[in-house]
């Protein structure tokens, strides 16, 4: 799956944010508009084709904070952000690299 397809779905309003993603995002002070901005300006850093999901790295539009968004593209008519979080240094060396 290409990022341009995900971004096109967002622009066409064929995109939703799952309740779980909204809950997790709110814990980190991330708003819906921040999620959309991160997707539209972000990059794919991991792909999980067997689950039809990918991990997008984007940044908060007003702060220098990384945002990770896991998107599910299994439904051709709708992309779903299934979880959203700020990567923790416990699990990530940098915004793009998992700890081994």
N, C-alpha and C positions, 0 to 999 in steps of 0.2 A: 504494500500500500504506500502510496506517495503522499507526502505532506500536502501537496497542492490539492489533492482530492479531499482531504479532511478540511482544509481551509475553504474550499468551494462549498462543502456541505454546511459549514458554519455560516457562510455568506448567504446561502439559500434558506437558512433557518431550518435546516434538516439536521439539527444538532440539539442535544439536550444534556443537561448535567444531572446525573443521578443523585438521589437524596444523600447517599453515602458520601459522594464527592463534595456536596455542599456542606455537609457536616464537618468533614475533615478540613476543607478549605477555611471554614469559619474559625476553626481552632487556631489557624495561622494568620487570621485577619485578611484572608484573600476573598475578594468579592467576585461576583459573576463577571463583571466587566474586566477584572484582572485576568480571569481565566481565558476569556475570549481574546484579550490582547496577547497573552502568552502563546496561545495557539497560532494566532495570525502572524506573529513575528518570531516564532520559535523554530526549533529543529528537532528531528527525530534522533534520539540517542540510543534507543533500543527497540527491537522489533520482536514480537512474539507471534509469528504467523500461525502456529498451531492453535492459538487461541483467538486469532484475528484481532490482535491488540497491538498497540505501540505506545512507547513512552516519549512524550514531547517535553523538551526543556525550553522554557521561556522565562522571561523576566517580568517582574512587577513594573507597571508603567511609570510609577512615581518613586520607587525605591530600588536600590540595587539588591534585590532579593530574587533568587532563583525559585522557579515554580516548576514542579513536575506534574504532568497531567497524563494519566493512562487513559487512552481512548480505545473504545471497542468499535470496530467497523464491520461486525458480522452481519448486520442488517444493511442491505444496500441502500435503503431509503433513509437511514438515520445513523449518525455517529453519536456515540454516547461517551461522555467523560465519566468514567467509572470511579476514579479516585483522583484527588488533587492534594498535593502536599508540598511543603518546603523541605528539600532534602536535608536530612540531619547528618552531621559530621560523624555520628556513630556508624552510619552505613555508607556514607559517600566520602571519598577522598577529596573530590572536587565536584562541581555541579554535574559533570558528565561521567565520572568514573566511580564505580562501586568499589568498596573495600573488598579485598580478597579474603 
